[in-house]
């Protein structure tokens, strides 16, 4: 499966959790009383996100997007006679 690149250029503001998640004893679900953990704000540029956080007094950490390294692949590699792991079929 290949992942697309849609919505990878936007900047996202997420709030840090203020309380740890708890495990529900009956169902085993995790829950939190922190409503801000559900809020995600999306910005077009890094400057917009920084300006919003500073204007509203939100402490922030900035994480730049890491570009993945493309590994060249060949379909013929699947059928090499000296494969280390045999193909499943």
N, C-alpha and C positions, 0 to 999 in steps of 0.2 A: 504494500500500500504506500502511496506517496502522499505527503502532506502538501497542501497548497501554500501560497504565500499571502493569501488574503488576510487583511487586518493585522499585518505584522509591522506596519510602519507607524502605527498609532502608539501614543504613550499612555500608560495606564497608571492611575493612582489607586492604590489599595491601602486600607487602614491596617495597622498592626493589631492583632488581637489583644484586647485588654484583659481577658480572662481565659484560662485554659478550657479546652473542650472537656465535657463530661460524658461518660458512657452510661446510657440508660440501662438500669438493671433488668428491666423486663424484656425489652426488644433488642438491646445491644447496640442501638444507634448512638452515634455521637451527636451531642447537641451543645449549644452555647447560648448564653444569655446576652452576648455581645451583638447588638444589631448592626454596628458599623462594619462587622466582618463580611456582611452581604453587599456592601456598597463598593462599586468599582466605577471610577470616573475615567473617561477616555478623552484624550486631547490629541490634536493633530500634530503639535510640535512640542519639543522638549521645553522651550521657553514658556509656552502657555501653561504647562503642568507646574513648572517651578513658580511662576507668577501666582497661580491659583493657591498653591500650598503656602507661599509666603504671605499672601493677602489674608488667608484664613488662619494663620498661625499653626499650620500643620507641620510638625517636624518630618523630614523626608530623607530617604536614602535614594540615590539615583543609580540605577543599574542599566548600563548600555547593553543593547542587544548584541549577542555574539553570533557572528555569521558562521554557519556550519561549513566545514571543509568538504567539498564535493569529491568523492572517491570515484575515479573512472571505473566503470564496470563493463564487462563484455558478456554477452549471452553465451558465447562459446566457452567461457570459463566453467559453466555448469557441466560440461561434458568432457572435461579433461580426464585423461587416463590416470594421472598421478595426483588426484584429489586426496587431501588428507582425510576428509570425512566423506564417505560414499553418499550419493544422492539417495533420497528416500524412495524413489520409484524409478 
